[in-house]
Every structure is written in structure tokens, then in C-alpha cells.
Amino acid sequence: MFLTYEIDDLDSMDRRIINYIISEKTNIEIAEELSFSEGNIKKRLGFLFKMYRVKSKVGLVREIFKRTPYFLNKHWI
């Protein structure tokens, strides 16, 4: 069964992580911004990759934009 996840299905931390990825932040920079360890960020990214069936940050951003055409016009943090 293929599940479809929309950006609104994500919690605020996942949305913040995605915004930092779009801003080209590294895992270490994201961890510092969110006051988490780099390992915690990597674990969360792994969860997001599985959710969206992608292998990289590029694939994640691609899927977000593909599934959420209004993404750029919507403030969702």
C-alpha cells in the first residue's frame, strides 16, 4: 500500500528541518539551530526519507515541491 503524505501532515520540527534543508544548511547547522544532536537530525531525516520514499535531501525537497505546489506561497512553520 502506498501512503501519500502532504506537508501539512508533518509536525513543526519536520517542517523546520525541511526549511533548513531548502536554505542549504548542513546537518550540524540544523542541529545547532534546533538545539538537537546531529544524530537526532540524521535520524529524523531517515524517517522523512522513508515517508517520502527518497534517498537524499534533494529527493525530499523534490517530493515536497511536487506534492505541495502552493509551498512557496504558504507560511506553515
Secondary structure in CASP SS format (residue, H / E / C, confidence):
PFRMAT SS
TARGET T0000
AUTHOR 0000-0000-0000
METHOD secondary structure of the structure
MODEL  1
M C 1.00
F C 1.00
L C 1.00
T C 1.00
Y C 1.00
E C 1.00
I H 1.00
D H 1.00
D H 1.00
L C 1.00
D C 1.00
S H 1.00
M H 1.00
D H 1.00
R H 1.00
R H 1.00
I H 1.00
I H 1.00
N H 1.00
Y H 1.00
I H 1.00
I H 1.00
S C 1.00
E C 1.00
K C 1.00
T C 1.00
N H 1.00
I H 1.00
E H 1.00
I H 1.00
A H 1.00
E H 1.00
E H 1.00
L H 1.00
S C 1.00
F C 1.00
S C 1.00
E H 1.00
G H 1.00
N H 1.00
I H 1.00
K H 1.00
K H 1.00
R H 1.00
L H 1.00
G H 1.00
F H 1.00
L H 1.00
F H 1.00
K H 1.00
M H 1.00
Y H 1.00
R C 1.00
V C 1.00
K C 1.00
S C 1.00
K H 1.00
V H 1.00
G H 1.00
L H 1.00
V H 1.00
R H 1.00
E H 1.00
I H 1.00
F H 1.00
K H 1.00
R H 1.00
T C 1.00
P C 1.00
Y C 1.00
F H 1.00
L H 1.00
N H 1.00
K C 1.00
H C 1.00
W C 1.00
I C 1.00
END
